[in-house]
Amino acid sequence: MSSGTIDQRTTGYSLRHALCLARASELAYQDEKTIEDTARTWGFDRVRHHHTTFRPPFPLEDTQAYTLGGENMIITAFRGTEPANLRDWLSDATTPPRPGPGGTGYVHHGFGEALDSVWPQVRAALDGFRDNGQTVWFTGHSLGGALAMLAGARLHFEEPFVTATGVYTFGQPRTCDRQLSQAFNTAYADRMYRFVNNNDIVPQLPTEPFHHVSALRYIDSRGAIHPTMPVISGLVDHAKGYTADVLAPASDGVRDHFMGAYLNALEKNQN
């Protein structure tokens, strides 16, 4: 597949579209000019940048995202953060969860604050760009994946006549409690896809009471993508990943989190 275009008429799941949205997630880490130049090569003529600050349980952080507008598709991609920074405030146990979108369940306090800070900008971009019945897609890596999932939840649970066409996340942490997870799974059946690369440490955080939404796409130690992760074979595959680097096995969980690892696997699976 050419990296220079995105099929804006896509409406369903495919590995090709997953690769496109993975590239959009990677692009969120770039500067504004790079985003704008790339948007044009992808066939999008409108771009809005979103940049705000919020305060998780630790020092001030920022939320960054962008929205692309095309003739038939709108994409909002949320930027992630460094694994070490994310791990610090995901592991904080002193801040209670906060109510989820539309009062459905609960979400991690930091995720809720991060999305609140940028949501008015994102929502305004969607309203401004959606002039042709365009499909709407949310995507992101790491923290950005959590925000993409919550953005989809906000549309569905707070605005019943507006919804996202699809949500694709990469290395997303556990974002919400079981109630919101189950409600989201029902609302976004066949429209939410959560990619996890082998031993990526971030999807293992935070611990209870937080849960994942469904629609797992598991990338094994060989780079193959599976719709589920069987318990026994999954444990064996995790072990293979840990032993792939005999000099630094503990680094596998961080190495597997890099966006480049997700892109490599998706590119490999295009054939």
Buried (B, 14 or more C-beta within 10 A) or exposed (E): BEEEEBBBEBEEBEBBBBBBBBBBBBBBBBEEEEBBEBBEEBBBEBBBBBBBEBEBBEEEBEBBBBBBBBEBBBBBBBBBBEBEBBBBBBEBEEBEBBEBBBEBBBBBBBBBBBBBBBBEBBBEBBEEBBEEEBBBBBBBBBBBBBBBBBBBBBBBBBEEEBBBBBBBBBBBBBBBBEEBBBBBBEBBEEBBBBBBBBBBBBBBBBEEEBBBBBBBBBBBBEBEBBEEBEEEEBEEBBEBBBEBEEEEBEEBBBBBBBBEBBBBBBBEBEE
